[in-house]
Amino acid sequence: MRDIPDAGFQTFSRAGVRAPAPDTDGSETLSDEARTSIEALRAQIDGIDDRIVELLNDRAKLALAIRALKPNAGMALYDPKREEEIFARLAGVNTGPLYADNVREIYAAILHVMKEL
């Protein structure tokens, strides 16, 4: 990838990732207000991540309970039709900005892990 000159930016990796160039006095062009906003948004993301982990563990407990009941119900442990129902339902409730394919990919990974419990 060739570097294209761009005022105010410098390349930091071979992949061409660009970051704000330092000002002449060595400070970055991001203002303190922007940094504070970024820190606040990251704190919100951390809180969401914490809730996601809690919910994933809740989901895993329910999946394990279902798995324990399936043999007595004469049901197979793996049900590809149920997975497709999950994907379709989630695509229907997804309002973005994630694309339906993104949600499907995330849930395919979640379901894969749940099957390995």
C-alpha angles and dihedrals in degrees: 000000000000121000116243114206111247123177113243097015136090131192117247103180144029088254089067097246107168128209132182111282117238117259117246090264091055097254119122121249092243110101124231087249091057091048090050090050091049091050091050092049091048090051089054090049090050090053091049091048090052091052092046091055091048091049092046089054090048089050091049091053091052092046090052091050090051091047090053091053099045098080091054089049092051091243128141115247092234120053114180090184090060090051091053089049089053092049092048093047093049092048087054095053096040111110097175162203079164113074119234089250090055092052091047091051092049092048093045087059092046092050091047090055092045090055090054094056 
